[in-house]
Amino acid sequence: MEQEISDFRQTRERQLQEQLMRVREGIVKEITDVVVEKVKTKNLDLVLDKSGMSINGVPVVMYAPDSVDFTSDVIATLNRPGRAAASSAKASTSSSITPARASKP
């Protein structure tokens, strides 16, 4: 009986992890699609997520002026009425997206 319970628990945990990954992948794809649209519109060379942390727990982007941050534009696009999965995209509001231009020699 204990073995059956343990097997059930492991199976269910695996199913939930797989479901979580599918949902997360969908949200990330939706955000990425909107960011790519903005990149093409603004003719940007590079976009960084300034909320990202390195393995050492240090911010990857140390400084970026607020004037180049278009996070609110991305969120507004994702939350626009009629967009599929708009409610799941609200989870992305904690992320800050900062474009950067690559310097060319």
SETOR-942142 format. One record per residue (C-alpha): residue number from 1; residue in one letter; x, y, z. Coordinates in steps of 0.05 Angstrom, whole numbers, m for minus. Last residue first. Example, Ala and Ser with C-alpha at 12.3 -4.5 7.8 and 13.67 -1.06 7.14 Angstrom:
% SETOR-942142
i->2, aa->S, xx->273, yy->m21, zz->143 $
i->1, aa->A, xx->246, yy->m90, zz->156 $
% end
This chain:
% SETOR-942142
i->105, aa->P, xx->669, yy->983, zz->m709 $
i->104, aa->K, xx->595, yy->971, zz->m694 $
i->103, aa->S, xx->567, yy->984, zz->m626 $
i->102, aa->A, xx->509, yy->939, zz->m607 $
i->101, aa->R, xx->448, yy->977, zz->m587 $
i->100, aa->A, xx->415, yy->957, zz->m522 $
i->99, aa->P, xx->343, yy->941, zz->m506 $
i->98, aa->T, xx->321, yy->933, zz->m434 $
i->97, aa->I, xx->266, yy->886, zz->m412 $
i->96, aa->S, xx->245, yy->886, zz->m339 $
i->95, aa->S, xx->211, yy->824, zz->m311 $
i->94, aa->S, xx->163, yy->828, zz->m252 $
i->93, aa->T, xx->104, yy->839, zz->m298 $
i->92, aa->S, xx->113, yy->771, zz->m331 $
i->91, aa->A, xx->59, yy->738, zz->m288 $
i->90, aa->K, xx->8, yy->781, zz->m324 $
i->89, aa->A, xx->21, yy->737, zz->m385 $
i->88, aa->S, xx->m24, yy->683, zz->m357 $
i->87, aa->S, xx->m84, yy->730, zz->m357 $
i->86, aa->A, xx->m72, yy->751, zz->m428 $
i->85, aa->A, xx->m76, yy->678, zz->m451 $
i->84, aa->A, xx->m104, yy->695, zz->m519 $
i->83, aa->R, xx->m105, yy->769, zz->m536 $
i->82, aa->G, xx->m174, yy->799, zz->m543 $
i->81, aa->P, xx->m164, yy->856, zz->m495 $
i->80, aa->R, xx->m92, yy->880, zz->m493 $
i->79, aa->N, xx->m55, yy->850, zz->m433 $
i->78, aa->L, xx->4, yy->824, zz->m475 $
i->77, aa->T, xx->11, yy->890, zz->m512 $
i->76, aa->A, xx->8, yy->931, zz->m448 $
i->75, aa->I, xx->60, yy->885, zz->m416 $
i->74, aa->V, xx->107, yy->893, zz->m476 $
i->73, aa->D, xx->99, yy->969, zz->m475 $
i->72, aa->S, xx->110, yy->971, zz->m399 $
i->71, aa->T, xx->175, yy->931, zz->m408 $
i->70, aa->F, xx->202, yy->981, zz->m458 $
i->69, aa->D, xx->264, yy->1003, zz->m418 $
i->68, aa->V, xx->307, yy->1050, zz->m459 $
i->67, aa->S, xx->290, yy->1113, zz->m420 $
i->66, aa->D, xx->298, yy->1077, zz->m354 $
i->65, aa->P, xx->373, yy->1079, zz->m363 $
i->64, aa->A, xx->409, yy->1013, zz->m357 $
i->63, aa->Y, xx->458, yy->993, zz->m302 $
i->62, aa->M, xx->489, yy->929, zz->m275 $
i->61, aa->V, xx->458, yy->882, zz->m326 $
i->60, aa->V, xx->472, yy->810, zz->m306 $
i->59, aa->P, xx->450, yy->825, zz->m234 $
i->58, aa->V, xx->492, yy->786, zz->m183 $
i->57, aa->G, xx->464, yy->721, zz->m154 $
i->56, aa->N, xx->528, yy->683, zz->m169 $
i->55, aa->I, xx->494, yy->644, zz->m225 $
i->54, aa->S, xx->476, yy->710, zz->m257 $
i->53, aa->M, xx->411, yy->746, zz->m244 $
i->52, aa->G, xx->360, yy->770, zz->m294 $
i->51, aa->S, xx->318, yy->831, zz->m279 $
i->50, aa->K, xx->354, yy->870, zz->m333 $
i->49, aa->D, xx->326, yy->825, zz->m387 $
i->48, aa->L, xx->370, yy->845, zz->m446 $
i->47, aa->V, xx->350, yy->863, zz->m517 $
i->46, aa->L, xx->400, yy->870, zz->m574 $
i->45, aa->D, xx->404, yy->900, zz->m643 $
i->44, aa->L, xx->343, yy->944, zz->m642 $
i->43, aa->N, xx->305, yy->968, zz->m704 $
i->42, aa->K, xx->248, yy->998, zz->m662 $
i->41, aa->T, xx->193, yy->960, zz->m701 $
i->40, aa->K, xx->235, yy->897, zz->m709 $
i->39, aa->V, xx->254, yy->896, zz->m635 $
i->38, aa->K, xx->182, yy->911, zz->m615 $
i->37, aa->E, xx->157, yy->851, zz->m655 $
i->36, aa->V, xx->212, yy->808, zz->m626 $
i->35, aa->V, xx->190, yy->829, zz->m556 $
i->34, aa->V, xx->118, yy->810, zz->m571 $
i->33, aa->D, xx->139, yy->741, zz->m597 $
i->32, aa->T, xx->185, yy->731, zz->m537 $
i->31, aa->I, xx->129, yy->745, zz->m488 $
i->30, aa->E, xx->83, yy->694, zz->m522 $
i->29, aa->K, xx->139, yy->643, zz->m525 $
i->28, aa->V, xx->155, yy->653, zz->m452 $
i->27, aa->I, xx->82, yy->643, zz->m433 $
i->26, aa->G, xx->76, yy->580, zz->m474 $
i->25, aa->E, xx->141, yy->552, zz->m448 $
i->24, aa->R, xx->117, yy->565, zz->m376 $
i->23, aa->V, xx->51, yy->529, zz->m389 $
i->22, aa->R, xx->86, yy->469, zz->m419 $
i->21, aa->M, xx->139, yy->467, zz->m363 $
i->20, aa->L, xx->85, yy->470, zz->m309 $
i->19, aa->Q, xx->47, yy->413, zz->m342 $
i->18, aa->E, xx->110, yy->371, zz->m343 $
i->17, aa->Q, xx->123, yy->386, zz->m270 $
i->16, aa->L, xx->51, yy->369, zz->m252 $
i->15, aa->Q, xx->56, yy->302, zz->m289 $
i->14, aa->R, xx->121, yy->286, zz->m254 $
i->13, aa->E, xx->91, yy->302, zz->m186 $
i->12, aa->R, xx->31, yy->259, zz->m202 $
i->11, aa->T, xx->74, yy->199, zz->m221 $
i->10, aa->Q, xx->118, yy->207, zz->m159 $
i->9, aa->R, xx->57, yy->212, zz->m113 $
i->8, aa->F, xx->23, yy->152, zz->m146 $
i->7, aa->D, xx->87, yy->110, zz->m139 $
i->6, aa->S, xx->93, yy->130, zz->m66 $
i->5, aa->I, xx->20, yy->113, zz->m52 $
i->4, aa->E, xx->27, yy->46, zz->m87 $
i->3, aa->Q, xx->91, yy->31, zz->m48 $
i->2, aa->E, xx->56, yy->48, zz->18 $
i->1, aa->M, xx->0, yy->0, zz->0 $
% end
